Amino acid sequence: MALDARRAADDLEARLAALGTPERAEHERRYLKSELEHLGATVWQIRRQVRAFTKQHADLTHAELMQLVEELWARPVHERRMAAVVALEDFPAHIGPADLPLLERLVRESRTWALVDGLAAHVLGELLVRHPGAAPKLDRWAKDPDLWVRRSALLAQLEPLRAGAPFARFGRYADWMLDEPEFFIRKAIGWVLRETGKTRPAEVFQWLAPRAGRASGVTMREAVKYLPPEQRAALMP
């Protein structure tokens, strides 16, 4: 039987509303400076409910998944939109280069790290691991006026780098953005360098050494976290 996407989305919202509290909803809205409605469910409650749904509907088609995502996203409710992100994460084999326009729209409409980071680091990252030929399509994102699109271009490199992708594309993006004053860009550069430094410290050090004077404090503190002590000392004497 074909999935009734609207009914499924509304059912997920009802479950999440039952788990949430007004106090948490107000706290999250203030913390995220959000203009969305908040139900007060935790991230883990959202993940558990969505994962229970996706386990029950493991045979969901690409078209049904996209219909569900659109229905979840259509209402300006934070938990619904987070559920849409988790649903995309749960079906990585369904996501391909043809879905990049949709993912770009979701990133632009997110306007918060709480939604963008899952879309970028997990959904987009996994897409690039499975379809490395799509990587150049994010070159435009890396110079986009929207900071969340630029942040996504950076964070989408995490999974490919873990899978052994060349460092050059991330290095180019990060070099373009290294002088930006925007905290969320500086933090993202440091985050990717930190995680890459766990397994590829020589590449991180080689890239960062001639740029240490340009990089912000938040970028440097993150970037050197897992480098060998002698490299940390050389970069932050």
Salt bridges, closest charged atoms under 4 A:
ASP10 OD1 - ARG80 NH1 3.00
ASP11 OD2 - ARG15 NH2 2.92
GLU13 OE2 - ARG75 NH2 2.74
GLU13 OE1 - ARG80 NH1 2.61
GLU26 OE2 - ARG29 NH2 2.75
GLU26 OE2 - ARG30 NE 2.65
GLU28 OE2 - ARG24 NH2 3.77
GLU28 OE2 - HIS27 ND1 3.58
GLU70 OE2 - ARG105 NH2 2.63
GLU71 OE1 - ARG6 NE 3.53
GLU89 OE1 - ARG47 NH1 2.84
GLU89 OE1 - ARG51 NH2 3.38
GLU89 OE2 - HIS122 ND1 3.25
ASP90 OD1 - ARG51 NE 2.47
ASP99 OD1 - HIS62 NE2 2.93
GLU104 OE2 - ARG108 NH2 2.79
GLU104 OE1 - ARG140 NH2 2.88
GLU109 OE1 - ARG105 NH1 3.53
ASP117 OD2 - ARG151 NH2 2.85
GLU126 OE2 - ARG130 NE 3.22
ASP139 OD1 - ARG169 NE 3.02
ASP139 OD1 - ARG172 NH2 3.85
ASP144 OD2 - ARG108 NH2 2.57
GLU159 OE2 - ARG162 NH1 2.61
ASP175 OD1 - ARG211 NE 3.02
ASP175 OD1 - ARG214 NH1 2.75
ASP179 OD2 - ARG214 NH2 2.92
GLU180 OE1 - ARG150 NH2 2.82
GLU195 OE1 - ARG162 NH2 3.17
GLU195 OE2 - ARG194 NE 2.81
GLU195 OE1 - LYS198 NZ 2.89
GLU203 OE1 - ARG200 NE 2.62
GLU222 OE2 - LYS187 NZ 3.19
GLU222 OE1 - ARG194 NH1 2.55
GLU222 OE2 - LYS225 NZ 3.73
